[in-house]
Amino acid sequence: MRIAILGAGNVGGGLGKAFAAVGHDVVFGVRDPESTKTLAALADIPEATAAAPGEAVDGADAIVFAVRPVAINATVAELPALADRIVIDAMNRFDADPSARSTTQDLAQLLPGAKLVKAFNTTGFENYTTAAQRSVPAAMFVAGDDPDAKRLAMALASEIGFRAEDAGGLANTKVLEDMVKVWLVLTQVYGRTVTFAISEG
């Protein structure tokens, strides 16, 4: 498949490397294809390309949002209408306000008609490229209302080595983002970054 990843940072770059390793065509959608961050991501994935967001999503079978939440509006402004397109939200909003919306809820409002699914947000980006090496597969939770989008996201998760878990509908996307706050607690407790994944022994 052709997968457009909007954002080339840790999450976008990690997913791009993992998807390319199992044979998918990866294109990064970024504002500046010559930026240091983008060039670093491309250096890890020689077969990948980079283009402006609107160009990157052209012809893509799946579109992955991996930008900072503050950049969602600006990124969407550069895109064509994505009605009936599969959009995977891999973002997290680390907001202390319990009433804050999930990033998927933002996308649902900004991308009317898109086939939205939440995935790849409940583990550290370091695990994307090493999931297949685990003796016990780590879980990857996937939430969405559209069956096609959910099926595709779960298939991608399985391909790169995770155990895909159906986490229900889009109403659960806030729950999946709140799970990630465990990372922050562990970081405070141990004073270091924690590579986090949920596995079933």
VOVO-398239 format. One record per residue (C-alpha): residue in one letter; z, y, x; residue number from 1. Coordinates in steps of 0.25 Angstrom, whole numbers, plus 2048, in hexadecimal, padded with zeros to 3 digits. Example, Ala and Ser with C-alpha at 12.3 -4.5 7.8 and 13.67 -1.06 7.14 Angstrom:
<nodes>
[node "A",[81F,7EE,831],1]
[node "S",[81D,7FC,837],2]
</nodes>
This chain:
<nodes>
[node "M",[800,800,800],1]
[node "R",[7FF,80F,804],2]
[node "I",[80D,815,804],3]
[node "A",[80E,824,804],4]
[node "I",[81C,828,80A],5]
[node "L",[820,836,807],6]
[node "G",[829,83A,813],7]
[node "A",[829,834,821],8]
[node "G",[837,835,825],9]
[node "N",[841,829,827],10]
[node "V",[83F,824,819],11]
[node "G",[830,826,818],12]
[node "G",[82D,822,826],13]
[node "G",[836,815,825],14]
[node "L",[82F,811,818],15]
[node "G",[821,814,81E],16]
[node "K",[824,80B,82A],17]
[node "A",[829,800,821],18]
[node "F",[81E,801,817],19]
[node "A",[813,801,822],20]
[node "A",[819,7F5,829],21]
[node "V",[816,7ED,81D],22]
[node "G",[808,7F2,81C],23]
[node "H",[808,7FE,813],24]
[node "D",[800,80B,816],25]
[node "V",[80A,816,817],26]
[node "V",[807,825,816],27]
[node "F",[812,82F,818],28]
[node "G",[811,83B,80F],29]
[node "V",[817,847,816],30]
[node "R",[815,856,817],31]
[node "D",[812,856,826],32]
[node "P",[80B,84A,82B],33]
[node "E",[80D,84F,839],34]
[node "S",[81C,851,838],35]
[node "T",[825,84A,842],36]
[node "K",[82B,841,838],37]
[node "T",[81E,83D,832],38]
[node "L",[818,83A,840],39]
[node "A",[825,832,843],40]
[node "A",[823,829,837],41]
[node "L",[814,827,83A],42]
[node "A",[817,823,848],43]
[node "D",[81F,817,842],44]
[node "I",[814,813,839],45]
[node "P",[807,815,840],46]
[node "E",[7FF,811,834],47]
[node "A",[805,81B,82B],48]
[node "T",[7FF,829,828],49]
[node "A",[805,836,823],50]
[node "A",[7FF,840,819],51]
[node "A",[803,84B,810],52]
[node "P",[80B,846,804],53]
[node "G",[800,848,7FA],54]
[node "E",[7F6,841,803],55]
[node "A",[800,835,806],56]
[node "V",[802,831,7F8],57]
[node "D",[7F3,830,7F5],58]
[node "G",[7F0,822,7F3],59]
[node "A",[7FE,81D,7F6],60]
[node "D",[803,810,7EE],61]
[node "A",[811,815,7F0],62]
[node "I",[817,823,7F3],63]
[node "V",[825,823,7FA],64]
[node "F",[82D,830,7F9],65]
[node "A",[835,830,806],66]
[node "V",[838,83F,808],67]
[node "R",[845,847,807],68]
[node "P",[849,84A,7F9],69]
[node "V",[848,859,7FC],70]
[node "A",[839,856,7FF],71]
[node "I",[836,84F,7F2],72]
[node "N",[831,85B,7EA],73]
[node "A",[828,860,7F6],74]
[node "T",[822,852,7F8],75]
[node "V",[81F,850,7EA],76]
[node "A",[818,85E,7E9],77]
[node "E",[80E,859,7F4],78]
[node "L",[80A,84C,7EC],79]
[node "P",[800,849,7E1],80]
[node "A",[805,844,7D3],81]
[node "L",[80B,836,7D5],82]
[node "A",[80B,831,7C7],83]
[node "D",[809,822,7C7],84]
[node "R",[80B,821,7D6],85]
[node "I",[817,819,7DC],86]
[node "V",[821,821,7E3],87]
[node "I",[82C,81C,7EB],88]
[node "D",[839,824,7ED],89]
[node "A",[840,821,7FA],90]
[node "M",[848,82E,7FA],91]
[node "N",[857,830,7F9],92]
[node "R",[85E,83D,7F5],93]
[node "F",[86C,83D,7FC],94]
[node "D",[872,847,7F2],95]
[node "A",[881,847,7F0],96]
[node "D",[87F,84C,7E1],97]
[node "P",[880,840,7D9],98]
[node "S",[877,846,7CE],99]
[node "A",[86B,848,7D8],100]
[node "R",[85E,841,7D4],101]
[node "S",[858,836,7DC],102]
[node "T",[84B,83A,7E4],103]
[node "T",[844,830,7DA],104]
[node "Q",[848,839,7CE],105]
[node "D",[842,845,7D5],106]
[node "L",[835,83D,7D8],107]
[node "A",[835,839,7C9],108]
[node "Q",[835,847,7C5],109]
[node "L",[82B,84C,7CF],110]
[node "L",[821,840,7CF],111]
[node "P",[81E,83E,7C0],112]
[node "G",[818,830,7BD],113]
[node "A",[81A,82B,7CB],114]
[node "K",[81F,81C,7CC],115]
[node "L",[82C,81F,7D3],116]
[node "V",[835,815,7DA],117]
[node "K",[841,817,7E3],118]
[node "A",[842,80E,7F0],119]
[node "F",[845,80E,7FF],120]
[node "N",[850,818,7FE],121]
[node "T",[85C,80E,7FE],122]
[node "T",[85C,80A,80D],123]
[node "G",[85B,812,81A],124]
[node "F",[84D,814,81F],125]
[node "E",[84F,80C,82B],126]
[node "N",[84F,800,822],127]
[node "Y",[841,802,81D],128]
[node "T",[83A,7FC,82A],129]
[node "T",[845,7F1,82D],130]
[node "A",[848,7EB,81F],131]
[node "A",[83F,7DF,821],132]
[node "Q",[848,7DC,82D],133]
[node "R",[855,7DA,825],134]
[node "S",[85A,7CC,823],135]
[node "V",[85F,7D0,816],136]
[node "P",[855,7DA,80F],137]
[node "A",[85A,7E7,80B],138]
[node "A",[859,7EC,7FD],139]
[node "M",[84F,7F7,7F9],140]
[node "F",[852,7FC,7EB],141]
[node "V",[847,801,7E3],142]
[node "A",[848,809,7D6],143]
[node "G",[83D,80D,7CC],144]
[node "D",[838,80D,7BE],145]
[node "D",[829,80A,7C1],146]
[node "P",[827,7FB,7C4],147]
[node "D",[81B,7FD,7CD],148]
[node "A",[822,807,7D6],149]
[node "K",[82F,7FE,7D7],150]
[node "R",[826,7F2,7DA],151]
[node "L",[81F,7F9,7E5],152]
[node "A",[82C,7FF,7EB],153]
[node "M",[833,7F1,7EB],154]
[node "A",[827,7EB,7F1],155]
[node "L",[827,7F5,7FC],156]
[node "A",[836,7F3,7FE],157]
[node "S",[834,7E4,7FF],158]
[node "E",[828,7E5,809],159]
[node "I",[830,7ED,813],160]
[node "G",[83C,7E3,812],161]
[node "F",[845,7E7,808],162]
[node "R",[84A,7E0,7FC],163]
[node "A",[845,7E8,7F0],164]
[node "E",[84F,7EA,7E5],165]
[node "D",[84B,7F0,7D7],166]
[node "A",[855,7FB,7D5],167]
[node "G",[851,7FF,7C7],168]
[node "G",[84A,80B,7C2],169]
[node "L",[849,819,7C7],170]
[node "A",[857,81D,7C0],171]
[node "N",[85D,815,7CC],172]
[node "T",[857,81E,7D7],173]
[node "K",[863,827,7D8],174]
[node "V",[86B,81A,7DA],175]
[node "L",[863,816,7E5],176]
[node "E",[864,823,7EC],177]
[node "D",[873,823,7EA],178]
[node "M",[874,816,7F1],179]
[node "V",[86F,81D,7FE],180]
[node "K",[87B,826,7FE],181]
[node "V",[882,819,804],182]
[node "W",[87B,81C,811],183]
[node "L",[882,82A,812],184]
[node "V",[88F,824,80F],185]
[node "L",[88D,819,81A],186]
[node "T",[888,824,824],187]
[node "Q",[895,82C,822],188]
[node "V",[89D,820,823],189]
[node "Y",[897,81B,830],190]
[node "G",[892,828,836],191]
[node "R",[884,822,838],192]
[node "T",[877,820,830],193]
[node "V",[878,812,829],194]
[node "T",[86B,80A,827],195]
[node "F",[86E,805,819],196]
[node "A",[867,7FA,811],197]
[node "I",[86D,7F1,805],198]
[node "S",[86B,7E3,807],199]
[node "E",[86F,7D6,800],200]
[node "G",[875,7CC,808],201]
</nodes>
